[in-house]
């Protein structure tokens, strides 16, 4: 069975599936089929019978529109992806969605589609491999030893995130990261020479990558030689530039944008079959070709060999082996609950007026020594975000470290951390100012979409950061994060709520968590033991004057203090007032109805929400009859103590709004 025949199976399945769906991208799979055949048959270490084997090579299709390339590979090599699923390409509830989606299809390592993000995810996976190896491998016991391979197209390299991620990858010298650039010169608008004339080789050499200059991507021997060369370079990531023809095999659409993003058409598919010498009807693969692709026996042998290595490792280093397995499984230490409970109780008994960003660092200093899986970093703002803790060690200084200086790369940082999360063995946290989640927004959304276990530390949470002005003062960002499905957001009011928020973020395994933290010092709130426990429910009754309340005041973060003071004034005036702290609206919303009703009784319509973020979000909790003390404009440049009164965040204004809603 020739290599070309094996590659043509990918081409046939890709054009057939796209044609049946009358939707998709046949060109890139047809163009990259020869590269994929060499990589998957000669190099890729994987086991179709166990897609989650720890020491498998990672394969990422960054140009995710070429999804039928990956689905064809998974089907042909023996993954649990039957032909019926390929026939249902892009259909509801199929395992073959339009772009690769993590959790839908066995063998998919990350969701790709937004161009460049798969490439950044691959950088994160390569960081994970090298760091795990440095932390766990011992002489004669290499239990972490795999490559990260990533396919990318012109679009991935045009996206700015490719610069952020690849620049950092070169700086870190990720020698087991190998990228394949599908240089076909075509994007949706046509020939890229009209808008993309970069010298990509020089660009990546400037990033400190090893570059294999243009090879014929349809010459298997050239591809194989290039991969061997890339694997021989241990101290740099490698880019293999492959000249290909998009839609290879299509007599009328090869090399043209017509093959990029739409079905070839029945007539052209028939002509392509003839030109490729593919004699079989749609979705039919001969037994001999299946045998040429089947990777199950080879994969099982590779995994069994690794299992033997792990068994020897357990005998030689039982404690390290136990820690390795704990971390790769995502389990928390056995003493986790007792550690965190004791710390939170201690904080409540030892009040401190500190910024929640400082409380966050203090919490890291306590939780961190028990969580060796923490792999943190900041986008050039560590002294402001306070994300470096007492045992932080930079990866640039020590490959076995636990801290990444991401530089000014918010988007790349967040997408890289998604890759770290999906690799396993680490719990990544990232950090920047809340305002600059805007730079990272699509990667943050992808984290939520993929249920990535990432913690995002966002400090300088409001107009409270002061003099830097409206360019740096977050206004609408809190609401945006809260409105994102599967995103958990915490805005704590003091050191106790901050410690609880970190605990919740660490314990969450099904999505990202944002910790929204203040620059300015915040007073600690008095609480009973039951109230301390209730923080974990996302919202709780903080103050209650007794009986059915005439009024409910709701607040988060730095505005809770003035809200409590306003309540005291209103109570002195004879009103029955309840103050609710709502640090995490999404966690509160997930509580049972009885609990939510006990905190925010539906028969009390007089409500005021107080938060230095966009006001409109809070109508969900106060209703149309309620009032909101919030932001309706951008901020201003001035000291924080001037800005809060200017925008109405005063005890007097809260009292005035409260009286108005009670009079309705």
C-alpha positions as CSV (number, residue, x, y, z in Angstrom):
1,X,0.0,0.0,0.0
2,X,1.6,3.2,-1.1
3,X,1.8,6.4,1.0
4,X,-0.2,8.3,-1.7
5,X,-3.0,5.8,-1.5
6,X,-3.1,6.1,2.3
7,X,-3.2,9.9,2.0
8,X,-5.9,9.7,-0.7
9,X,-8.1,8.0,1.9
10,X,-8.0,11.3,3.8
11,X,-8.8,13.3,0.7
12,X,-11.7,11.1,-0.3
13,X,-13.3,11.1,3.2
14,X,-12.8,14.8,3.5
15,X,-14.4,15.8,0.2
16,X,-17.2,13.2,0.7
17,X,-18.1,14.4,4.1
18,X,-18.1,18.1,3.1
19,X,-20.1,17.3,0.0
20,X,-22.7,15.3,2.0
21,X,-23.1,18.1,4.5
22,X,-22.8,20.7,1.7
23,X,-20.8,22.7,4.2
24,X,-17.1,22.7,5.3
25,X,-13.6,23.1,4.1
26,X,-12.2,20.3,1.9
27,X,-9.2,22.2,0.6
28,X,-6.9,22.1,3.6
29,X,-7.4,18.4,4.4
30,X,-6.7,17.5,0.8
31,X,-3.6,19.7,0.8
32,X,-2.2,18.5,4.1
33,X,-3.0,14.8,3.7
34,X,0.5,13.7,2.7
35,X,2.1,15.6,5.7
36,X,-0.5,14.0,8.1
37,X,0.1,10.5,6.7
38,X,3.9,10.7,7.4
39,X,3.4,12.2,10.9
40,X,0.7,9.8,12.0
41,X,2.1,6.6,10.6
42,X,5.8,7.1,11.2
43,X,6.1,9.3,14.3
44,X,3.0,10.0,16.3
45,X,3.0,8.1,19.6
46,X,-0.7,7.5,20.5
47,X,-3.1,4.7,21.4
48,X,-6.5,4.9,19.7
49,X,-7.8,2.5,22.4
50,X,-6.9,4.9,25.2
51,X,-7.0,8.5,23.9
52,X,-6.1,9.8,27.4
53,X,-2.9,7.9,28.0
54,X,-0.6,10.3,29.9
55,X,2.5,10.0,27.8
56,X,0.9,10.2,24.3
57,X,2.1,12.8,21.8
58,X,-0.2,15.7,21.5
59,X,-1.6,16.6,18.1
60,X,-3.3,19.9,17.6
61,X,-5.0,21.1,14.4
62,X,-4.8,24.9,14.8
63,X,-6.4,25.5,11.4
64,X,-9.5,23.9,12.8
65,X,-11.6,24.5,9.7
66,X,-9.7,21.6,8.3
67,X,-11.5,19.3,10.8
68,X,-12.2,16.6,8.3
69,X,-8.4,16.0,8.2
70,X,-8.4,15.1,11.9
71,X,-11.7,13.2,11.8
72,X,-10.4,11.1,8.9
73,X,-7.1,10.4,10.8
74,X,-9.0,9.4,14.0
75,X,-11.4,7.1,12.1
76,X,-8.7,5.5,10.0
77,X,-6.2,4.8,12.8
78,X,-8.8,3.1,15.0
79,X,-10.4,5.6,17.4
80,X,-14.0,5.2,18.4
81,X,-15.2,7.3,15.5
82,X,-17.2,5.1,13.2
83,X,-17.9,5.9,9.6
84,X,-21.5,6.9,10.5
85,X,-20.1,9.9,12.4
86,X,-18.1,11.0,9.3
87,X,-21.3,10.8,7.3
88,X,-23.0,13.0,9.9
89,X,-20.3,15.7,9.6
90,X,-21.6,19.1,10.9
91,X,-24.9,17.6,11.9
92,X,-26.7,18.0,15.3
93,X,-25.3,15.7,18.0
94,X,-22.7,14.1,15.8
95,X,-19.2,13.5,17.0
96,X,-17.9,15.4,14.0
97,X,-18.8,19.1,14.5
98,X,-17.7,21.8,12.1
99,X,-14.5,22.5,14.1
100,X,-12.8,20.1,16.5
101,X,-14.5,20.4,19.9
102,X,-13.0,19.0,23.0
103,X,-15.3,16.5,24.6
104,X,-17.2,15.5,21.5
105,X,-14.7,13.4,19.7
106,X,-12.2,10.9,21.1
107,X,-8.6,12.0,20.3
108,X,-9.3,15.7,20.1
109,X,-6.9,17.5,22.5
110,X,-8.4,21.0,22.3
111,X,-11.1,23.0,20.6
112,X,-9.8,24.8,17.6
113,X,-11.4,27.1,15.0
114,X,-10.5,30.7,16.1
115,X,-7.3,30.8,14.2
116,X,-4.0,30.8,16.1
117,X,-5.4,29.7,19.4
118,X,-4.7,26.0,18.7
119,X,-1.1,27.1,18.1
120,X,-1.0,28.9,21.5
121,X,-2.6,25.9,23.1
122,X,0.2,23.7,21.7
123,X,2.8,26.0,23.3
124,X,1.0,25.5,26.6
125,X,1.1,21.7,26.1
126,X,4.8,21.8,25.3
127,X,5.4,23.9,28.4
128,X,3.6,21.3,30.4
129,X,5.5,18.4,29.0
130,X,8.9,20.0,29.6
131,X,8.0,21.1,33.1
132,X,6.5,17.8,34.1
133,X,9.6,16.0,32.8
134,X,11.9,18.3,34.8
135,X,9.8,17.8,38.0
136,X,9.3,14.1,37.8
137,X,11.9,12.3,35.5
138,X,14.7,10.7,37.3
139,X,17.9,9.0,36.1
140,X,16.9,6.0,34.1
141,X,13.2,6.8,34.6
142,X,11.8,9.0,31.9
143,X,8.1,8.8,32.5
144,X,7.3,12.1,30.8
145,X,8.7,12.1,27.2
146,X,6.5,13.1,24.4
147,X,6.2,15.7,21.6
148,X,3.6,18.3,20.8
149,X,2.8,18.6,17.1
150,X,0.7,21.4,15.7
151,X,-0.6,22.0,12.2
152,X,-1.2,25.6,11.2
153,X,-2.2,27.6,8.1
154,X,-1.6,31.1,6.8
155,X,-4.6,32.3,8.8
156,X,-3.1,31.1,12.1
157,X,0.1,33.0,11.3
158,X,-1.7,36.2,10.3
159,X,-3.5,36.3,13.7
160,X,-1.6,38.4,16.2
161,X,-1.8,35.6,18.8
162,X,0.7,33.6,16.8
163,X,3.3,36.3,17.5
164,X,2.6,36.3,21.3
165,X,2.7,32.5,21.6
166,X,5.5,31.7,19.3
167,X,7.7,34.5,20.7
168,X,7.4,33.1,24.2
169,X,7.9,29.5,22.9
170,X,11.2,30.5,21.4
171,X,12.3,32.3,24.5
172,X,11.6,29.2,26.6
173,X,13.4,26.9,24.1
174,X,10.6,24.4,23.8
175,X,12.5,21.7,21.9
176,X,9.6,19.2,21.8
177,X,7.2,21.6,20.0
178,X,7.1,21.0,16.3
179,X,4.9,23.0,14.0
180,X,3.9,22.3,10.4
181,X,3.0,25.4,8.4
182,X,0.6,24.6,5.6
183,X,2.0,27.2,3.2
184,X,-0.6,27.0,0.4
185,X,-0.9,30.8,-0.1
186,X,-4.7,30.7,-0.1
187,X,-7.3,32.1,2.3
188,X,-11.0,32.8,1.9
189,X,-10.4,36.1,0.0
190,X,-8.0,34.4,-2.5
191,X,-4.3,34.5,-2.9
192,X,-2.6,35.7,0.3
193,X,0.2,37.5,-1.6
194,X,-2.1,40.5,-1.7
195,X,-2.2,40.8,2.1
196,X,0.4,38.4,3.6
197,X,3.9,38.8,2.4
198,X,5.9,38.2,5.6
199,X,9.1,36.2,5.4
200,X,7.8,33.6,7.8
201,X,11.1,31.8,8.0
202,X,13.0,34.9,9.1
203,X,10.2,35.8,11.5
204,X,10.4,32.4,13.3
205,X,14.2,32.5,13.3
206,X,14.0,35.8,15.0
207,X,11.8,34.1,17.6
208,X,14.6,31.6,18.2
209,X,12.9,28.7,16.5
210,X,14.6,26.2,14.4
211,X,13.2,26.5,10.9
212,X,13.1,23.8,8.2
213,X,12.8,25.9,5.1
214,X,10.3,25.2,2.4
215,X,9.9,21.6,1.5
216,X,7.4,19.9,-0.8
217,X,4.5,19.0,1.4
218,X,3.4,16.4,-1.1
219,X,6.8,14.6,-0.9
220,X,6.6,12.1,2.0
221,X,10.4,11.5,2.1
222,X,11.0,15.3,2.4
223,X,8.4,15.5,5.2
224,X,10.0,12.5,7.0
225,X,13.4,14.0,6.7
226,X,12.2,17.3,8.0
227,X,10.6,15.7,11.1
228,X,13.8,13.8,11.9
229,X,15.7,17.1,11.6
230,X,13.2,18.9,13.9
231,X,13.4,16.2,16.5
232,X,17.2,16.4,16.6
233,X,17.0,20.0,17.8
234,X,16.6,19.9,21.5
235,X,16.8,23.5,22.6
236,X,14.4,25.2,20.2
237,X,10.9,24.7,18.9
238,X,10.8,23.8,15.2
239,X,8.8,25.1,12.3
240,X,8.5,23.0,9.2
241,X,7.4,25.1,6.2
242,X,5.5,22.9,3.8
243,X,4.6,24.1,0.4
244,X,1.2,22.5,-0.5
245,X,-1.6,22.8,-3.0
246,X,-4.9,23.5,-1.4
247,X,-7.5,21.1,-2.7
248,X,-4.8,18.7,-4.0
249,X,-6.4,16.3,-6.5
250,X,-9.2,18.5,-7.6
251,X,-8.7,19.2,-11.3
252,X,-10.5,22.5,-11.4
253,X,-10.3,23.9,-7.9
254,X,-6.9,22.8,-6.6
255,X,-4.8,25.9,-5.7
256,X,-7.8,28.1,-5.7
257,X,-9.9,29.7,-3.0
258,X,-13.0,27.8,-4.3
259,X,-11.7,24.7,-2.5
260,X,-11.2,26.5,0.8
261,X,-14.6,27.0,2.4
262,X,-17.2,25.2,0.5
263,X,-18.1,21.8,-1.0
264,X,-16.4,21.0,-4.3
265,X,-19.6,19.9,-6.0
266,X,-20.6,16.4,-7.1
267,X,-19.1,16.8,-10.5
268,X,-15.8,18.0,-9.2
269,X,-15.7,15.3,-6.6
270,X,-16.1,12.7,-9.3
271,X,-13.3,14.3,-11.3
272,X,-11.1,14.4,-8.3
273,X,-11.6,10.7,-7.7
274,X,-10.5,10.0,-11.2
275,X,-7.5,12.3,-11.0
276,X,-6.4,10.7,-7.6
277,X,-7.0,7.2,-8.9
278,X,-9.5,6.6,-6.1
279,X,-11.9,3.9,-7.5
280,X,-14.1,3.5,-4.5
281,X,-17.6,5.1,-3.9
282,X,-18.3,7.7,-1.3
283,X,-17.3,6.7,2.3
284,X,-15.9,3.3,1.2
285,X,-12.4,2.5,2.4
286,X,-10.8,-0.8,1.3
287,X,-9.7,-3.2,4.0
288,X,-6.0,-3.0,2.9
289,X,-6.1,0.8,3.4
290,X,-7.6,0.4,6.9
291,X,-4.9,-2.1,7.7
292,X,-2.2,0.4,6.5
293,X,-3.6,3.0,8.8
294,X,-4.6,0.9,11.9
295,X,-2.5,2.2,14.9
296,X,-4.2,0.2,17.6
297,X,-1.6,-2.6,18.0
298,X,1.3,-0.2,17.7
299,X,-0.3,2.1,20.2
300,X,-1.1,-0.5,22.7
301,X,2.5,-1.8,22.6
302,X,3.8,1.7,23.2
303,X,1.5,2.2,26.1
304,X,2.3,-1.2,27.6
305,X,6.0,-0.3,27.4
306,X,5.3,3.0,29.2
307,X,3.2,1.2,31.8
308,X,6.3,-1.0,32.5
309,X,8.3,2.2,32.9
310,X,5.8,3.6,35.3
311,X,5.8,0.4,37.4
312,X,9.6,0.6,37.7
313,X,9.3,4.2,38.6
314,X,6.8,3.4,41.3
315,X,9.3,1.0,42.9
316,X,12.2,3.3,42.7
317,X,10.4,6.5,43.6
318,X,7.1,5.7,45.2
319,X,6.4,9.1,46.6
320,X,7.0,10.9,43.3
321,X,4.9,8.3,41.5
322,X,2.0,8.8,43.8
323,X,2.3,12.6,43.4
324,X,2.5,12.2,39.6
325,X,-0.6,10.1,39.5
326,X,-2.5,12.4,41.8
327,X,-1.7,15.4,39.7
328,X,-2.4,13.8,36.3
329,X,-5.8,12.7,37.7
330,X,-6.6,16.2,38.9
331,X,-7.3,15.1,42.5
332,X,-6.6,17.5,45.4
333,X,-4.4,16.5,48.3
334,X,-6.1,14.5,51.0
335,X,-5.6,17.2,53.6
336,X,-7.0,20.0,51.4
337,X,-10.3,20.6,53.2
338,X,-8.7,20.8,56.6
339,X,-5.9,23.2,55.4
340,X,-8.4,25.6,53.7
341,X,-11.0,25.5,56.5
342,X,-8.4,26.3,59.2
343,X,-6.9,29.1,57.1
344,X,-10.3,30.7,56.4
345,X,-11.3,30.5,60.1
346,X,-8.0,32.1,61.1
347,X,-8.4,35.0,58.7
348,X,-11.9,35.8,60.1
349,X,-10.5,35.8,63.6
350,X,-7.5,38.0,62.7
351,X,-9.0,41.0,60.8
352,X,-6.8,43.0,58.4
353,X,-7.5,45.9,56.2
354,X,-5.7,45.0,53.0
355,X,-6.3,45.0,49.2
356,X,-7.9,41.8,48.0
357,X,-5.0,41.5,45.5
358,X,-2.7,41.2,48.6
359,X,-5.1,38.9,50.3
360,X,-4.9,36.7,47.1
361,X,-1.1,36.6,47.4
362,X,-1.4,35.7,51.1
363,X,-3.7,32.9,50.2
364,X,-1.3,31.6,47.6
365,X,1.4,31.5,50.2
366,X,-0.8,29.2,52.3
367,X,-2.4,27.1,49.7
368,X,0.6,26.9,47.3
369,X,2.9,24.6,49.3
370,X,0.2,21.9,49.2
371,X,-0.5,22.4,45.5
372,X,2.6,21.6,43.5
373,X,0.4,21.6,40.4
374,X,0.0,25.4,40.5
375,X,1.7,26.9,37.4
376,X,1.1,30.6,37.5
377,X,2.0,33.7,35.6
378,X,1.3,37.3,34.8
379,X,1.3,39.4,31.7
380,X,4.2,41.6,32.9
381,X,2.3,42.8,36.0
382,X,3.4,40.5,38.7
383,X,4.3,43.3,41.1
384,X,0.8,44.7,40.6
385,X,-1.2,41.5,40.4
386,X,0.8,40.0,43.3
387,X,0.9,36.6,41.7
388,X,4.4,35.6,42.7
389,X,4.3,33.8,46.1
390,X,7.1,32.7,48.4
391,X,7.9,29.4,46.5
392,X,7.5,30.8,43.0
393,X,10.4,29.8,40.6
394,X,10.5,31.1,37.1
395,X,10.6,28.6,34.3
396,X,13.3,30.7,32.6
397,X,15.5,30.1,35.7
398,X,14.6,26.5,36.2
399,X,12.7,24.2,33.9
400,X,11.2,22.5,37.0
401,X,9.8,25.8,38.2
402,X,6.2,26.9,38.6
403,X,6.0,30.5,37.4
404,X,5.8,31.9,33.9
405,X,6.7,35.5,33.1
406,X,4.4,35.9,30.1
407,X,5.5,39.4,29.2
408,X,2.9,41.7,27.7
409,X,0.9,38.9,26.0
410,X,-2.6,38.8,27.6
411,X,-4.2,36.9,24.7
412,X,-1.3,34.5,24.3
413,X,-1.1,33.9,28.0
414,X,-4.7,32.9,28.4
415,X,-4.6,30.6,25.4
416,X,-1.3,29.1,26.5
417,X,-2.8,28.4,29.9
418,X,-5.8,26.6,28.2
419,X,-3.2,24.3,26.7
420,X,-1.6,23.8,30.0
421,X,-4.9,22.9,31.6
422,X,-5.8,20.4,28.8
423,X,-2.4,18.7,29.0
424,X,-2.9,17.6,32.6
425,X,-0.6,17.7,35.6
426,X,-1.0,21.4,36.3
427,X,-3.5,23.9,37.5
428,X,-2.7,27.1,35.6
429,X,-3.4,30.6,36.9
430,X,-2.9,33.8,34.9
431,X,-3.1,37.5,35.7
432,X,-3.5,41.0,34.4
433,X,-5.6,44.0,35.1
434,X,-9.3,43.4,34.7
435,X,-9.5,46.0,31.9
436,X,-7.1,43.9,29.8
437,X,-9.3,40.9,29.8
438,X,-10.4,42.6,26.6
439,X,-7.1,41.6,25.0
440,X,-7.6,38.0,26.2
441,X,-11.3,37.8,25.6
442,X,-11.6,35.2,23.0
443,X,-9.2,32.8,24.8
444,X,-11.2,33.4,28.0
445,X,-14.3,32.5,26.1
446,X,-12.6,29.4,24.7
447,X,-11.7,28.4,28.3
448,X,-15.4,28.5,29.2
449,X,-16.4,26.7,26.0
450,X,-13.9,23.9,26.6
451,X,-14.4,23.7,30.4
452,X,-10.7,24.4,30.9
453,X,-9.6,24.4,34.5
454,X,-7.9,27.8,34.6
455,X,-7.9,30.5,37.2
456,X,-7.7,34.1,35.9
457,X,-6.6,36.7,38.4
458,X,-7.8,40.1,37.4
459,X,-6.8,43.0,39.7
460,X,-7.4,46.7,39.6
461,X,-11.0,45.9,39.4
462,X,-12.8,49.2,39.0
463,X,-12.5,53.0,39.1
464,X,-10.8,52.3,42.4
465,X,-7.4,52.0,40.6
466,X,-7.6,55.8,40.3
467,X,-5.1,57.9,38.4
468,X,-4.5,55.7,35.4
469,X,-7.9,56.8,34.2
470,X,-10.6,55.3,32.0
471,X,-8.3,53.4,29.7
472,X,-7.4,51.2,32.7
473,X,-10.6,51.4,34.8
474,X,-12.8,48.4,34.2
475,X,-16.5,49.2,33.8
476,X,-18.3,46.7,31.6
477,X,-15.9,43.7,32.1
478,X,-17.5,42.2,35.2
479,X,-20.8,42.0,33.5
480,X,-19.2,40.5,30.3
481,X,-17.6,37.8,32.3
482,X,-20.7,37.0,34.3
483,X,-22.7,36.8,31.1
484,X,-20.3,34.2,29.6
485,X,-21.8,30.7,29.9
486,X,-19.8,28.3,32.1
487,X,-17.6,31.1,33.5
488,X,-17.4,31.5,37.3
489,X,-16.6,35.0,38.5
490,X,-15.8,36.1,42.1
491,X,-15.4,39.6,43.4
492,X,-14.6,39.3,47.1
493,X,-14.9,42.1,49.6
494,X,-12.1,41.2,52.0
495,X,-9.4,38.7,52.8
496,X,-11.9,36.1,54.0
497,X,-14.0,36.1,50.9
498,X,-10.8,36.1,48.8
499,X,-9.5,32.9,50.5
500,X,-12.9,31.3,49.9
501,X,-12.9,32.4,46.3
502,X,-9.5,30.8,45.7
503,X,-10.7,27.6,47.3
504,X,-13.7,27.5,45.0
505,X,-11.6,28.2,42.0
506,X,-9.1,25.5,42.8
507,X,-11.9,22.9,43.5
508,X,-13.6,23.7,40.2
509,X,-12.9,21.1,37.5
510,X,-15.4,22.0,34.8
511,X,-14.5,25.5,33.7
512,X,-12.5,28.7,34.3
513,X,-12.8,31.0,37.3
514,X,-12.1,34.7,37.4
515,X,-11.0,36.3,40.6
516,X,-11.7,40.1,40.5
517,X,-9.5,41.9,43.0
518,X,-9.0,45.4,44.3
519,X,-5.9,47.6,44.2
520,X,-7.1,49.6,47.3
521,X,-7.3,48.4,50.8
522,X,-10.6,47.1,52.0
523,X,-11.9,46.8,55.5
524,X,-12.7,43.3,56.8
525,X,-16.4,42.5,57.5
526,X,-17.6,40.9,60.7
527,X,-19.1,37.5,60.3
528,X,-20.4,34.6,62.3
529,X,-19.1,31.1,61.7
530,X,-22.2,30.2,59.7
531,X,-21.8,33.3,57.5
532,X,-18.2,32.3,56.8
533,X,-19.4,28.9,55.7
534,X,-22.1,30.5,53.5
535,X,-19.6,32.5,51.5
536,X,-18.9,29.4,49.4
537,X,-22.6,29.5,48.2
538,X,-21.8,32.7,46.3
539,X,-24.2,34.9,48.2
540,X,-25.3,35.2,51.7
541,X,-27.0,37.4,54.3
542,X,-24.3,39.5,55.9
543,X,-26.4,41.9,58.0
544,X,-30.0,41.6,59.0
545,X,-31.9,43.9,61.4
546,X,-34.5,41.2,62.1
547,X,-38.0,40.4,60.9
548,X,-39.1,40.7,57.3
549,X,-36.9,43.3,55.6
550,X,-38.3,46.5,54.2
551,X,-35.3,46.7,52.0
552,X,-32.5,44.5,50.7
553,X,-29.1,46.0,49.8
554,X,-26.9,43.9,47.6
555,X,-23.2,44.6,47.1
556,X,-19.8,43.1,46.1
557,X,-16.2,43.9,46.6
558,X,-15.1,47.3,47.6
559,X,-18.6,48.7,47.7
560,X,-19.7,46.4,50.5
561,X,-18.3,48.6,53.2
562,X,-20.4,51.7,52.3
563,X,-23.4,49.5,51.8
564,X,-23.1,48.2,55.4
565,X,-22.7,51.8,56.7
566,X,-25.8,52.8,54.7
567,X,-27.8,50.0,56.2
568,X,-26.8,51.1,59.7
569,X,-28.1,54.6,58.9
570,X,-31.4,53.2,57.5
571,X,-31.8,51.0,60.6
572,X,-31.3,54.0,62.8
573,X,-34.1,55.7,60.9
574,X,-36.4,52.8,61.8
575,X,-36.2,50.6,58.7
576,X,-35.7,46.8,58.6
577,X,-32.8,46.3,56.3
578,X,-30.9,43.2,55.0
579,X,-27.4,43.4,53.5
580,X,-26.5,40.6,51.1
581,X,-22.9,40.0,50.0
582,X,-23.0,38.5,46.5
583,X,-19.3,37.8,45.6
584,X,-20.2,35.2,42.9
585,X,-23.5,35.5,41.2
586,X,-23.1,32.4,39.1
587,X,-22.4,30.2,42.2
588,X,-25.3,31.8,44.0
589,X,-27.6,31.1,41.0
590,X,-26.7,27.4,41.1
591,X,-28.0,27.1,44.7
592,X,-31.3,25.4,45.4
593,X,-34.4,27.6,45.2
594,X,-35.0,27.4,49.0
595,X,-31.6,28.8,49.8
596,X,-31.8,31.6,47.1
597,X,-35.3,32.5,48.5
598,X,-33.9,32.6,52.0
599,X,-31.3,35.2,51.0
600,X,-33.3,37.2,48.5
601,X,-37.0,36.7,49.3
602,X,-39.1,37.3,46.3
603,X,-41.8,39.2,48.2
604,X,-39.3,42.0,49.0
605,X,-39.2,44.2,46.0
606,X,-37.4,47.2,47.5
607,X,-33.8,46.4,46.5
608,X,-30.7,48.4,45.8
609,X,-27.5,46.9,44.2
610,X,-24.2,48.7,44.7
611,X,-21.2,47.9,42.5
612,X,-18.6,50.0,40.7
613,X,-19.3,48.2,37.5
614,X,-21.9,48.6,34.7
615,X,-25.3,49.1,36.3
616,X,-27.5,47.3,33.9
617,X,-26.4,43.8,34.9
618,X,-28.0,44.2,38.3
619,X,-31.6,44.4,37.1
620,X,-31.5,40.7,37.3
621,X,-31.4,40.9,41.1
622,X,-33.2,44.1,41.9
623,X,-36.0,44.1,39.2
624,X,-37.5,47.1,37.5
625,X,-38.7,48.5,40.8
626,X,-35.2,48.4,42.3
627,X,-32.3,50.8,42.1
628,X,-28.7,50.4,41.1
629,X,-25.8,52.5,42.3
630,X,-23.4,51.6,39.5
631,X,-21.5,52.9,36.5
632,X,-23.2,54.2,33.4
633,X,-20.2,55.8,31.8
634,X,-16.5,55.3,31.7
635,X,-14.3,56.5,34.6
636,X,-12.0,59.5,34.9
637,X,-8.4,60.1,35.8
638,X,-8.2,61.1,39.5
639,X,-7.3,59.5,42.9
640,X,-9.8,56.8,43.9
641,X,-10.9,58.7,47.0
642,X,-12.2,61.4,44.6
643,X,-13.7,59.1,42.0
644,X,-16.0,57.1,44.3
645,X,-17.9,60.1,45.5
646,X,-17.9,61.7,42.0
647,X,-19.7,58.6,40.6
648,X,-22.1,58.3,43.6
649,X,-20.5,55.5,45.6
650,X,-21.2,57.1,49.0
651,X,-23.2,56.2,52.0
652,X,-25.5,59.1,51.4
653,X,-26.3,58.1,47.8
654,X,-27.0,54.6,48.8
655,X,-29.4,55.8,51.5
656,X,-31.1,58.2,49.1
657,X,-31.6,55.4,46.5
658,X,-32.9,53.1,49.3
659,X,-35.5,55.6,50.4
660,X,-36.7,56.1,46.9
661,X,-37.3,52.4,46.2
662,X,-39.0,52.0,49.6
663,X,-41.4,54.9,48.8
664,X,-42.6,53.3,45.5
